[in-house]
Amino acid sequence: MTRTVRTRHPASPQQADATSGHGRNLALLWAGQFVNTAGLMMLVPIMPFYLEQIGTSGVAETQTWAGVAIAAPALALTVVTPLWGRLGDRIGRKWMVVRALLGLALAMVVMASAGSPALLVVGRLLQGTLGGVVEAAAAFAGSTGSDDKRGSALGKSFSATAAGALAGPIAGGLLVGSGGLPQLMLGIAGIATAIAVACAWALREPDRTPEHRTEAKPAERQRPSVLRVPGAVPLAAAAVGVYFGVYGLIPVYAEHVEGIVAEQGSASLWVGVLHSVMWSATLLGSFWWGKRNDLTGRPLRTFALAAGGCAAAIAVVSLPLDPYAMIPVRLAQGFCFAALAQSVFLHFSKHAPADHKSGFVSTANSYLLIGQSAGPLLAGPLVAMLTTPGTVLIMAGACGLGCLLAIKPYLDEKRAHDEVPDETRPTPAVTSPRGGVAAVPFRGWLTGSHHHASRCATPWDRGESPASWQRSGVITQDRQPAFYAYEQTGPHGTVRGVLASVHLDSGLRTHEEIVPERATALAGLMEHGRMGLGPALLGFSGDGRTTRHLGDLARRCPITEVQAHDGQIHRLWRIIDHPRQDEIIAELDERTAFIADGHHRYAAARQHRRSAYAAGRGPGPWDYFPGLLVDVTATPLRLAPLHRVLPHLDPQQALRGASAHFRMHPLRGPLTHWLTVLKRHAGGPPAFVLATPRGGFLLTEPRPAFLETALSDSRPPLRSLHVAVLDSAVIRHLWRVPDEPRHVACEPSAASAIREARRTGGVAVLTNPPTQHDLETAAASGVRLPRGSTSFGPKPHPGLVFRSLDE
C-alpha cells in the first residue's frame, strides 16, 4: 500500500503552458493516427477484391499478393521503427510525428498511381518505411505525461487507431466497386500533409535539457539495453505470437466468410460488417483498458488476459457459424485486441529511463510488427496447404502461445507490484527557520557491480569490515572529491538525486522517534569501521537547478549500473566540475530538507560526533553524514505504511481484547481484498486489520472511552493518527506488549508481515499510511510520529558508494 509524496507548489508558467497544451497534443495525435490508420486499413479487408481489379487472377495468386500487401508496411516498420525511436530521443518525438505524416502523404500518392500488384506493394512498403504515424504517436504518448496517467494516454491514442480502422474499410468498401479508391488516397495524402503542418506548429513536448558534451566523449555514452526491462525476452515472443495470430487471420477471413455466407455476392458486405464490428469494440475497449491499466498498474496481466481472449475468439471463428452468430465473437476479439499493444507499450515505458522512453516503446512496437508482418505473409501458403478453418486454428494457437509466454512475466509483475494502487497526496512544502542544507563533495569509495546485486551489499551485512574491503580492492577510492548523481528506476518506483556529505547541523527536519539502543549500535559500527553508513533519504523542494544537472548527466554513460534482484536498476555518475557543484551547493544552501528515511543513521552520526568532540578531536569528517538529496517536486517519494508483527502475542488474547473495544468484522478473500477494505477507512477513525491463524478481522469504530483512557498521555495531534493509536492504545495499553524491537517488528509488506506472524505463531496488524492531514498536523505542531510510522521510498542502494570517516 503506497502513496506518492509530492510537495505542493504553484504551477510555473511553463507548467501551466504544458497543461494547456495537453489537450492540443492529444487532438493532433488523435487526428494523425486516425488519418494514417484509415489510409492503411481501407484496403485490408477488401484487399483480395481490389487486387483482382488491378491484375491478379485465381485464389492462390490473389491470397499470396494480399498477404504480401497487408504485411508490407509492418515488415518495413519492424526494421525502421527502433531507428526512428532513437532519433526521436535525440531530436524530439514531435518531429517523428511530423516526419511520419509526411511519409504517409508520399506513400498514398504512390499507391494511388499503382496499376499493378507489385507497384501497390512498393507503395505499402514506402508507407511503412517513411510513415509509422501510429508508432510515432504511441512513442510520444508513452514517453510524456505522468506515470499514473500514461495508461489512459495510450488508451486514448489507440482509440484513434480503432476509429481509423473502422472508418477506412467502410470508405474503401463503398468505393471499391466504383473505382474511386485512388481519389480517396489522394485526399488522405492532402489531409496528412495539413496535419503535419499543424503538428510542426502546435505540438508540444516537455523541454529537453541540452546535453553538455564537454565532460564525456561520444564513445562514453551508451544506450541502456531494452533487455533490462523485466520479462523482455518472453514478452517479445508473446507479442510476436499474438500479432501473428490476429493479423494472420485478416487475409483468410474474407474467404472464410465467403464460405459461410449463403447468398451470392453478399460476402464482401458481411466482411465489411464483421470488420467494422470488431473495430467498434476495439474503439470502446481502448479507453477501458487504458484506464484499467492505470487503476491496477499491471499491464502484463492485461496483456495475458487479452491474448487469451483473442485466442478463444479466433478459435470460435473456425466453426461454420452463421454470419449473425459471428458478431458477438468479433466483438469479443476486438475488445481484447484493444488491450494488447498499449499494455506492452506501457510496461516498456514504465521500465525505461526517462530519456530513452521513445526508443524503448519503439523497440517494443517492433516486436508486434514482426508478428503483424509474418502472420499475413504465411497465411497464403498455409491456406494452400491446409483448409481455411485449419489456418484459422493455427492463428488461434499463435495467440494462445502468446498468452502462455506472458504468464511468467505477469507472475513476476504480480510479486513486485505494490499491494494496492498508488495515491498521490501533496505534503507541506519543506520550510524551516533553521537554515539550509550544507552539502559538500567527498572522495567516495566505490564498489564493483558484482558486489551489490542485492540489498545486502555492505561490509556489515556480510559480516566483514570496511577495512577488509579496502585492502582486498572490493572498494576503491576516487582521486578527487565529487558529488554523485544517483538514479533508481524499476517496478518499485523512480528516484533521482545527489549523493553528498551533509553537515549534521543543516536544516534537517525529523518526523519520527527512534530506538536509542539501535542508534547506539549504529554509532558503534561507524566508530569500529571508520566508514559512514548507507545514505539517508532526504527530500527537499527545489527550483530545478539540481534537477537540470541530473537530467543532463543521466544521458551519459554511468560509472556504475546494476540491476538488483528486486528488478530495480541503480545508476551512478560523478559530478566533478566546479560550476555544477557550485550550483548544486547554492540551491541546497537555500533550502531545508526532511529526513524521509534514515532517522537512526542521523541519530547515530550525531552520537558519533559527540564522542569525537568529547575525545578532543574537534571539527572533522564526523561533522557530516552521507545523504541522498531528492527534489520531491521532480521525483516524488512514495509513502507506504509499516505494518506490525507481534511474534509473542497469543492470537486468542489479541482477538478477545480487540473485540471488547472495537467493532470486529471477519474478512474473506485474498489479501488484496483485505487491504482494499482497509484503505476505505484511511481518512476516518482508526481502523486496522488483525491477521491471526483463524483469518483476518477488520477492527473499526474504537470505543471513545477506551481511546480517552489509553491516549491520555499522548499529545493531541497523535490521538487521531492511526499508527499512534495502534502503538499506544492497542499494542501497549490493551495487549500489554512492550515497545521493544524483539516484541514489535515493523514490516513494509503486508504479505511478509502475515508470513512472519504465521511462522512465529503470533499476530500481524495491518494499518494505513498517514494521510496528508496527519503529516501537516504533526509538522505544524512539531510532534514526532511514533517509530515505524512511515516508509518512504524507493530507498537508495546502500552499497554503491561509501564515505570514509578518516578524511
Secondary structure, DSSP 8 states (H G I E B T S, - for coil): --EEEEE-----HHHHHHHHHHHHHHHHHHHHHHHHHHHHHSSTTTHHHHHHHTT--SHHHHHHHHHHHHHHHHHHHHHHHHHHHHHHHHH-HHHHHHHHHHHHHHHHHHHHT--SHHHHHHHHHHHHHH--HHHHHHHHHHHSS-GGGHHHHHHHHHHHHHHHHHHHHHHHHHHTTTT-HHHHHHHHHHHHHHHHHHHHHH-----------SSS-GGG-----GGGSTTHHHHHHHHHHHHHHHHHTHHHHHHHHHHH--STT-HHHHHHHHHHHHHHHHHHHHHHHHHHHHHH--HHHHHHHHHHHHHHHHHHHTS---HHHHHHHHHHHHHHHHHHHHHHHHHHHHTS-GGGHHHHHHHHHHHHHHHHHHHHHHHHHHHHHS-HHHHHHHHHHHHHHHHHHHHHHHHHHHHHS-SS--EEEEE-----TT----EE-B--EEE-GGG-SSS--STTTTT--HHHHHHHTSEEE-SS-BEEEEEEESTT--EEEEEEEEETTS-EE--B---HHHHHHHHHHHHHHTB--S-EEEEE---SHHHHHHHHHTTS--SEEEE-TTS-EEEEEEE--HHHHHHHHHHHHT--EEEEE-HHHHHHHHHHHHHHHHTT--SSGGGEEEEEEEETTTS-EEEE--EEEETTS-HHHHHHHHHHHSEEEEE-S-HHHHHHHHHTTTTSS--EEEEETTEEEEEE---HHHHHHHTTTS-GGGTT-HHHIIIIIIIIIIS---SSTTTSEEES-HHHHHHHHHHHT-EEEE-----HHHHHHHHHHT--B-TTS-EEES---TTSEE-BS--
